[in-house]
Amino acid sequence: MTDTHADADLDMDLSAAGDDWRPTPHGRFLARVLSQHDFARGKDVLELGAGVANHTILLLRQEPRSLVATEILPELLDSTRANVERNCGTDQPIEYRVADWLSTEGEFDLVVTNPPFCKSGKQNRRYFIDSLILDTHKRLRPGGELVFIQSSMADVQKTLARLDENGFDARVVDTSEGPFRDYYFQDEAFMAESKRVPDGFKIKDGVHIETLSVIHAKLRPFTPHEGAHIPAERGDS
């Protein structure tokens, strides 16, 4: 069964079926911010976890030089393609790839994603956020950019500090507050972890509120010093 909805504010028509992830509050807010900034224009872009293409469509409307959209399963990528073609047509500079997170090839000017957190499936729920911070430089050209969204419950200040430590100039582009989703309360470990995060959430009139932050980070120039530990050339001992 397929359900369809029209997003009047962002002017797109999306369909989702089966195991597709419908746009969450995180995804809808990231879409709003993407629609208000020209991050992708003229750039080679990598989108991790394209889902039902609500971000893919907005990035294509900014006229990137190229866009690679990834999903972890072929059937999920089929939904990405169908929604792109419905909203943007077939003549677009886009490539669809089945890939597990950053495990893909190429160098890009911009990486965009809504990383999993509460339901990351990892003991470290920040795994995908930390992976972006540690490994996105492998997919970025010098001066490349990273745009992603995260909850205050994932500790935004920790993210900004780690981005700085790993060679990024980072800023929060915009924020939005919203109530917890029901499944947060169903995960006792998640709730306990969130209570330990400084300013992780607040309670207003008995309602638990998280803050969503869209972060824009730019990779600073870096040249390893002479004698740094780097892989030897093939054939060297």
N, C-alpha and C positions, 0 to 999 in steps of 0.2 A: 504494500500500500504506500502511496506517495502522498505527502502533504505539501501544499504550496502556499506561500505567503508573499505579499508584495510589501516592500519597504518603501513607503512613499517618500520619506525624507531623503533617502539615498538612491531612490529611483532604480531599483533592481528587483527582479522577480526570481526567486530561488525555489528549487524543489529539493526535497530530501527524502531518502527512502532507506529502509533496512537499518544498517549500523551507522549511517552517516551521523556525524555530530552536528546537531542544529546550532545556529549561532547562540552563544551564551551571552550573559551581560558583559563578560570580558571581550568577547568577539565583537559585539555590537558597538562597544565604546571604542575599541581599536579602529573599527570601520569609520566611526564618526571622526576620529582624529586624522586618519588617513585621508578622508575626504576634504579636510581643511588644510592639508599641507601637500606640497608638491615634491615629496621625497623621491619619487621614482623617475621623474622626467629625464629622458636621455640616458638612463643608466642601465647597466646589466644587473638584473634583480634576481635573487633567490628567495622564494617563499617556502618556508618549512611548514608542512601540515596545512595544505590549502583547504581541506574540508569541502564545504559546499560552495566555495569560491567567493564568499562575500568580500574578502579582501583582494583576491585575485582580480576581480572585476574592477575594483577601484584603482588598483595599481596599473592595470592595462589602460584605463581612461587617462592616466597621466602620461601616456605615450613613452614608455621605457624603450630603450634600444632593444632589449630582450628580457624575457621573464622565464625562469624555470620554476614550475610549481611541483612540489613533491607531496606524496602521501605514502603511508607505510604499506597499503594494500591496493592492488589493482582496481578492485571494485569501488574503493573510496575515491580513487583518482578518476574513475568513470563519471562519478557525480560532479567532480570539479570541472571536467571537460564539458559535460552537458550544460551546466549552468553558465560557463563562460560562453559557449556557443549560443545559448539562448539570449544572453544579454549583450554580447559583443560581436557576434558573428564568428566565422571560421578564419577570417583573414587577419590573424593576430600574431605578433612575434613571440609566441609562447611555446615552450616545450614541457611536456608532462612526464615526470619521472617517478617511478616507484623507488623510494629510498627511505632508510631508517635515519631520521633526524639529519645530522650533518654528514652522514656517510654517503656523499655524492661527490662528483668531480666538478672542477672548474673554479675560476676566480670571478668575483662579482664586486660591483660597486656598493650594493645594498643587500642586506638580509633582513627579512621581515617575518615575524612569527608571533603566535599566541601560545607560549609554552605551557604544557601540562603542569599542574601543581598539586592540588588536593588529590586528584586521581592519577598521579604520575605513575603509580605502580612500582615506585622505588622506595627503599627504606629512607633515603634522603629525598624528601618531597621536592627539594630545590634542585634535584639532579639536572633537569633540563635547563633551568635558569643558569646554574653553575656551568653546565656544558657550553652554553652560549658564550659565557664570559671567558672560559678557558680556551675554547677551540674555534670560535667563529673566525679568528684571524687567519685560519688555514683556508678559509673560503673567501676572504676579502683581499682586494687589492690594497696597496698603501693608501691611506686616507679613506678607506671604505667605511660604510656606516651600518649600524645595526638599529632596528626599531622593533620593540616588543612591548608587551603589556604584562603587568603582574599585580597581584593583590598586596595590600599592606600586610596581610597575614604571612606573606613570604619574605617580609623584612626588606623594605625598599632601601633603607640606609645601608644594609649589608651589601645589597646589590651595587649601589653606587660606589661604595668603598672598594669592592672587588673589581669593578670595571676600571677604576682609577689604577689599582695595583697592577692590572693586566694590560695597561697601555691605552685605555680609552678615555676620551673626554666625554662625559655623560651629563645629561640633564633630563629632568622630568618635563615633558612637553605639556601635559595636561592631566588632570585628575577628575575622578567622578566617584561619588559615594553611592552605595546601594546596600540593600538588606542581604543577609546571608541566604544562600540557597538551602533548601531543606536538607539535602544530603550532608551538609557540613555537620549538622547536629547528630547525624546518625553515625559519625565516625568519632568515637570518643578520643582516640589517640590524636586525631587532627585538632580537635578542640583543645586538648591539653597542650599540644605544641604551640598553638596559636596564642594561648594565654601567656606564654613565655616570651613572645615577640614584643619588644617595646613598641607601643602605639600600633599593635597589630590589628586591633579593631576597637570600636567603642559601642556603647549601648545608649540609645536615645529613646526615651519613653518606652523602655522595655524591648526595643528592637535592636538586634545585633547588626552593626553596620561595618562593612569593609570599605576601604578606599582603593580604587583601581588607578594605577599610574602607567601612563605610556612613556617609555624611556627611549631617548634618542642618543646613541653613542657613536662617536667617531674615532677611528683607530689612529693613534698618533704615529708619526714616523719613528722607525726604530731600526738601528743597524747593530747587530751583535758585535761585541768587542772582539778584538783579535784573540784567538785562542779559546773562544767560547765553545761549549760542547754542542757541536752540530754533527749531523751524519757525515761520515767520510765519503768521498767520491768512490763510485764503483771501481773496484780493483785496488784501492788503497788498503794498506794493512794498518 
